[in-house]
């Protein structure tokens, strides 16, 4: 039971890490609508959908670098680049989970337990990992090509830069969803197995 608890803790921890990381990528990156509207927003103007309350005048923005679509694109590209760098850790954790679960299954089978449902679940989990990895690799390739950006992440072509950000975001989101669902299904299989094999006091 201790082994089961440690496996559950490992899967749950990685599951929430994947969800949080995916949410962070989406939260910090400009959506297609925001990117498009940012281009038409006057320097220092409100963000899309922002409501300015009260009658106090807006404080002027100092400096010579107004908030533009270019700035948003560069910030979004920087964030997705960091996210791409960090996703190897999630893939590594998922593979470690598969190894630990297979070890657990071997132990349970040796004790005469029926582990068929766990074997099916871990096989599906294992198959999902390279699928998620392929999405992350796609995002990594998009970032590496950095169409519309120079080597320092500065926008050189806004149209290409928008496409780069949007495509990288989509690939990251799809990879995260594949991994999240696989881990959620594995968690459910483990819970069901525990209930089915609970010992009566």
N, C-alpha and C positions, 0 to 999 in steps of 0.2 A: 504493500500500500504506500509505503514511503517512496518507492520508485515511481509509482503512478503519480503521486502528488508532485514530485520534482519535475516529471514530464509535463504535467498540466501547467505548472508554474512557468516552465520554459516556453511552452507554446503560447500561453496567454500573454506573457511579457513580450514576445516577438510579435504577436498579433497586434497588440496595441501600439507597439513601436512602429509597425508598418502603417497602421491607420493614421497615427499622429504625423508621421513623416509625409504621407500622401496629402493630408490636409494642409500641412505647412506649405508644400509646393504649390497647391492650388491657391492658398490664401495670399501668398506673397507675390504671385505672378499676376500680371494684368490679364484679364479675360479679353477675348477678341473684341467685344463691345467696348470695353474700357480703353483698349489700345486705340481703337478707331476714334472714339469720342475725344480722347486726349489730344489728338492732332488738331481738333477744332476748338479746343479750350483756350481762352486767352491767358497769357502769362499771369500767374497769381490768382486765376479764377478758381471757383469751387470745383471739387471733384464731381464726376457724373453722379447725379442723384443726391448730392450733398445739399442739405437744407441749412441756410444761414439764418440763425434765430437772432432776435433782438434788433436793436437799432444802432448798435455800436459799429462804427465803420471798420472795415477790414484793414488790418495792419499791413502796410506795404511789405513786399518781400525785398530784402536787400541783396546786393550782389548783381551779377550779370548773367546768371545761369537760371533762366526761368524754367518753371515746371512745364515740360513739353512731352509730346509722345516719345521723343528720342530718349529723354531721361527715364521715363517709365520702362521703355524697352530695354535699356541698358541695365536697369535694376532687376528686371524680370530675368534677363539672360544670366546675370550674375547668380541669382538665386537658383535657377534651374541647373546651372553648371555645378553648384555646390551639392545640390540634391543628387545629381548623377554620380558624383564622386562617393557619396555615402551609401548608395544602394548595394554595393558589393557586400556590405556588412549584413544586410537583410537576407541576401541570398545565402551567405555563409551560415547564418543562424538557422535558416530553413533546412539546409542540408544537414546540419548538426542535429536538428530535431528528427529528421528521418532516420539517422543513424541510431539515436537513442530509442526511438519508438520501435525500430526493428530489433534492437537488443531486448527491449521489454517484451515484445512478442515472442522471441525465442525463449525467454525465461518462463513466460506464461504457458507456452506450448509444452515445455518440459514438465510443467506441473500438471499437465493433462487438461488444460483449459482450451475451449474452442475459441480461437482467435481469428476466425474467418472474416468477420466484419472489420476487425482492425487491419488485417492484411489488405483487404480491398481499399480501405480508407487511406492507408499509408501509400499504397501504390498510386492512387489518384493524386495524393499530395505530392509525391515524388515527381510525377509526370507534369504537375503544374509549375514546378520550379524552373525548368528550362524555358517554359513558355513565358513566364514572367521575366526571366533573364533576357530573352530575345527582345522584349519590349524595352527593357532598360538599355540593352546594347544599341537599340535603334535610337533611343534618346541620346546616348553617348556619342553616336556617330553624327547626329544632327548638330550637337554642341561642338564637336570637334571640327566639323566643316564650317561652322559659324558664318553661314551665308548672311550677308547684310551687316556683319560685324567685323571689325579688324581684330588683330591678335590680342589687343588689350580690352576687347569687349565693348568698343565704342561703335556706335551705329555709323555705317557707311552708306547704307541703302535702307530706308525705312520699310519699303514694301517687302524686301527680302527678309529683313530683320523680324517683321511681324510674323511671317510664315515660319521662320526658324523657331521663334518662341512658342507659337501655337502648336507646331508639330512636336516639339520636344515636350511640351506640357501634356499633350494627348498621349504620347508614348509612355510617359511616366505614370499618368493616371491609369492607363490600361494595365500596365505591369503591376502597379500597386493593387488594383482590384483583383487581378488573378491570384496574387499571393495572399491577399486578405481573405478571399473566399476559400482558398485551399486550406488555410490555417483554421478558419471558422468551421469548415466541414470536419477537419481532423479533431478539433476540440469537441465537437458534438459526438463523433464516433467514440472518443475516449470516455466521455461522460456516459454514453449509452452502455459501453462495455463495463464500466464500473458499476452501474446500477444492476446490470444483468448478472454480475459476479459478486455482488455484495454478500458478505457473510452474515448470517443471522445470529445475533447474540444468544 
